[in-house]
């Protein structure tokens, strides 16, 4: 279920493709906004419509995931009438959400200044990779490119590796689709207060670099070149992800003080380690981290990740299974909170999908709904919102 009335009455036009922009639209739609996705088969389709084995552009799983609850308006923006209709629709909307490359909409006569001629209160939120200005603003980007450019890929590594590894996860997209709606709601409040809209230029690369603030600060102040630390932590040992019994099963363990160290030694049946001078205190354990990791790995490899977690937690030691997607689908906590919304029928068959991670207590709720098929909302948008008669719509 989704708390579906918080943004009721807000209309947002979405010029979005891929992950960050569409998922931002999905979150806004999930909280009651009317999000209208504008696309064209003439060079303006969401790239995620082509992800998957289905020939039907509405049946791509990644597209469905990112556009839950979104309406569809199919229009050729390069046609004079199409651009005119979108300008009229913008005059009756509250916000624009877009993650196209900079200046694409300007070239189509749909730039911020043009749209505000008839709607001065219009809020515009842009999610370009490198921002709307600057020598790299025209670059086409994907999340993993931006992760690398920000320095995160280099730091997201083990110190003994001879090359950057990082993650295939699109971390900048996730930051963008959370920051974008948050800022959009704030800008809408300002628009209602002042009567004037604002444009928010949220460069995904800058949002990602922002999360590495202390690392940049260290470089700026000390001139140091920060190095990858892997799972090492200066205030805990043992500390890391350890391979357990089974294929690709891991458990994260962190021993942060002497009390937890005593609990750890008892839990693994190695009380003699308490008198080992190599591990007498935290500084000693940090200095002999490699030997300590070897002891931990020997113990965990003979046990399941769940057993390791349970035994250590019972001894007062922080530990948790590194969960896979299959683990999450079965997770009792997530199931208790109805985190997965089921769809018994869809173009890709029955499936479950995570809802937004926020619940508003006491707010009216409605079921999540699938994205509407390409162009399915044309008649209602043109007729009910823009007030064109059916004859004119049929001729178009």
N, C-alpha and C positions, 0 to 999 in steps of 0.2 A: 504494500500500500504506500501511497505517497501523500504527504500533507499538501493538498493541491489547491489551496485557496489563498496562500500568503501573498502572492503577486497577482491575484485576480484583477482584471481590468487593465493590465499593462500589456501593450502590444509591441513586439520587437520584430524587426525585419532582420533576417540572418543571411548574410552573404558568406557562407562558410564551407570549408572543405577539409578533409582529413580528420584529425582528432581534436585538437585544442578548441577550434571554433565551434564545430558541431556539438561537442560534449558540453561546452559552456551553454549552448542553446538548450540542450537536453536538461541541464540542471535548472535553468530558468523556467522551462516548460513544466518541469516536475513540481515546481512551487506555484503553479497557477498562471504564469504569463502565457499569453497567446504568441507563440513563436512561429513566424512564417518564414520558411526556408525558400529562398529564391534561386532557381536553377534554370538552365537551358540545355537542351540536347545539342545546341550549336556551340560547343566549346566551353560550356559552363556547368558541367556535371561535377558533383562531389567525387573526388578520386576514390573514396571508399566504396562507391557503388560498383567498382570493378574488382573488389577484393573478394575472392571466393570462386567456387566452381559453377555458380549459377549464371545462366545467360540473362535472366531477368534482373534488371538494374535495381529493382526493389527487394531482391532476395539475397543481397550480400550481407553476411552476418555482421561484419564490422560496421557497415552503414546503419543497420538496424540498432546495434548497440549504442551508437553515438547520437542517434536522432529520435530516441523514444519520446513520444508525446508532441512531436513537431509537425506542423502543417506544411503543405507543399504547394508552391505557386510556380508553375512552369511558364516562363516568358523569355522571349529573345531580347536581351538587353541592348543588342546592337541594332535593333529595329526602332525607328523613331517612336512608334506607338508603344512598344514595350517599355522603353525608357520613360515615356510620359506616364504610363500607368504606375510604374514604380515610384515616380516622384509624387503622384497623387496619393499612393498608399503611404508613403513616408510622411505626408502632411497629416495623416490620420493615425500616426504611430507615436510611440514614446521614445523609442531607441533603435539604433542600428548596431548590430553586432557583426563584425567581419574580420576574417583572417586571410584575405587575399593579399597578393603583393601590393605594396604601396602604389598609388596612382592608377590602379586598374579602374576603380569606380569613377575617379576624376575624368578619365578619358571617355567614359560613357555618359558624361553629364550628370553624374550622381555623386559628386563630391560633397563634402560637409557644407560648404558655403552655399552651394546650389540648393541643397535640400532644406537648409534653414531659411531660405527666402520665404517659404510658405509655412514653416514650422520652427520658429526661433527657439522653442523649448527642447528641440530634439537632442538627445544624448547619443553620442557615437563612441563605441568602444572598438578599438582596433588591436589585433593580436599578431602583428607581423613578426617574423623571426628576428630581424635586426632593427626593428623600428621603422618609422616612416621617413626618416631623413638620414643623411650620411652616405659615405662612399660604398657601404655594403648593404644599404637598405633595399636594393633591388634583387638581392640574392634570394633564390628559392631555397627554403630550408625544411628539414625534417627534425624531429626531436633528437635523434641520436647524433645528428651533426652539431646541434646546439649544445648538447651535453659535452661533446668534445671541445668545442670552441670556448666554452666557459671555463675549462680547466677541470671540470668534474670527472671526466673520463680518466684523466691522468691520476687524480687523487683517489679515485674509486678503484683501488688496486692493492695488491700485496707488495711490500717493499722488496721482496726478492725477485719479482718478475722483471724481465728485461725489456718488456714492451707494455704500452698501455692496453688494458683489457676493458675496464669499466663494465657497463651493463648495456644490454640491448633494450632495456626499458626506455620509454620516451618521457623521461622525467620533466623536461621543459613543457611538454604538452599538459601534463597533469597540473603543474604549477599555474600555467596559463588559464586552464579552464576553471580553476578555483578562484584565482585572483580576478579574472575578467568579470564574472557575475557579481562578485563582492563589490568591486569598484563601480559597476553599472548601477547597482541598487543605491549606492551612496550618491552617485551623480544624479539619479532620478529624484532623490530627496532634495538635492540642491536646485534642480531644475524647477520643481514645484514651489520652492521657496522664493527663487529669484525671477522665474519666468524666462530664464536663459539656459540654453543647452551648453554642453561642454564636450570637447573631444578628448578622449583618453587614449594616448599612444602607449600601449603596453608592449614593449619589445620583449619577446619571450627570452632572448639571450640575457637581458638585464634582470629579468625576474629570476632566472636561474643563477646568475652570478651573485645576486643579492643573498642567496642562501649560503654562499661561501664567504660571507662578509669577514669573518675572523681570519680566514686564510689570506684574503687580499690585504687586510690590515697588517698582518704579520709581515707580508712582503713590503708594504709601503713604509712601515716604521723601522723594521730591522734589516731590510734588504735581503732577508732570507728567501730561499727558494723552497717552499714547503714540499715535503716528500710524502709519497703514499705511506700510510700506516697500517693498511690492511685491517685486521680485527684487533690490533693491539690498542691498549688503553693505558694511559699513564697512572691510573688510580685503581687498577684491578688486575689480579692475576691468580688463577687462570682466567682468561677472558677471550672468548671467541666462539666460532661455530665449529663443532667437532663432528666427524663422520661416524654415524652409528650403524647398527646392523641393518642390512637391506640395501637396496639400490637407491643411491642418491637421497639418503635419509640423514638428517642433521639435527643437532640440538645446540642451541646457544646457551652458554654458561658464563656467569660472571661472579667472581668471588672478590668482594670489595673491602673486606676488613678481616681482622683476626677471628671474630666470632663466626663469620661465614666460612672461614678456612677450617676451623675446627669441625663445623657441621659437614663440610665437604669431605674431610678425611674420614669421619665416621661413616658417612653414607657410602663411600666406596670401599670400606673395609681396610683402610690403610692408616691405622692410628699411629704407626711408627713414623709417618711423615711429620707428625707434630713435633718430634724431637730432632728432625733433620735440620742441621744448621743452614742448609741452602734455602730453606723455606721458613725461617724463624719469624720473619716479619714481612710486611708488604715490600719494602725495598729489596729484601733478599729474594723474594719470589719474583719480583720484576727482573732482577739481575739474572735469575736462572729460569727465565720464561721458557726457553726451548726444552729444557729437561722436564719442566712441569707440564708442558703441552704433551710431551711424549707419554707421561704417566696418565694424563686424562684420556688421550686417544686410545691407549691400550684398554682402559676400562670401558669406554663408551662403545667401542667397536663390537664388543660381545653382547650388546644390549640394544633393544629397540629405542628409538628416540623418545617414545612415549614413556618407557620404563625409566630412562635416564631423567627425564623431566620430573616424573612423579616422585622418584626417590630423592632427588636433590631438593625439590620444593618442600618435601616433608621434613628435610633437615634444615630448612631455612635458607637455602641457597637459591638465588635467582637462576631460573633455567626455563627454556621454552623450546618446543619443537619448531623447526623451520618448516612452516606448512606449505604444502603444494596447493594448487587449485582444487584438486580432489579433496584434500583435507578441509579446505575452507567450505566447500559445499556441504560437508557433513558436520561442520563445527556447531556444537550445541549452543554456544553463545549467540552466534549469528542466526541460527534457526529460532532461538527463543525470541529474538527481536524482529522476526519476519523480514530479514535482510534481503532475501531472494524473492523476487516477484515472478510467479509462474505465468507462462503463456501456454495454454493448451493447444492453440492453433496459431500457425503463422506460415509464411511462405517458405520457411526453412524447417517447419515441423515444430513440435512442442519443445520449449526450452525454459530455463530460468535465468534471470539476470539481476544483478545487484541494483537495489534502489539507491537513491541518494543517501548519504550517511548521516542525515540529520532528521530528527523527529520533533515536530512541534506538538506538545501536549495540549489538548483542548481545541486544536484546529480541525476543521472539516477535512476529511480525507476522501479521495477518489482513487479508483484503480489506475495504475499506469496503463498507458495505451501504446500500441505500436505506432511507428511513424506512418503517416498517410502515404499512399502510393504517389509516384511522381505525377504532379499536376492535378491530383484528386480534388484539391480545394479551389481550383480556378474559378468555377462558376459561383461558389459561395462568396469568395473574396471580391470578385468583380461585381456581383449582384448585391450582396448584403452590405459590404463595406464601402465600395465605390459607387453603388447605386446605378449601375448600367443595366439596361433592359436586356432580356434574353435574346432579342433579335440582334442587337449590337454584339453581344458576346458570341453568338453563333457565327456571325460574319468574321469576327476575329479568329 
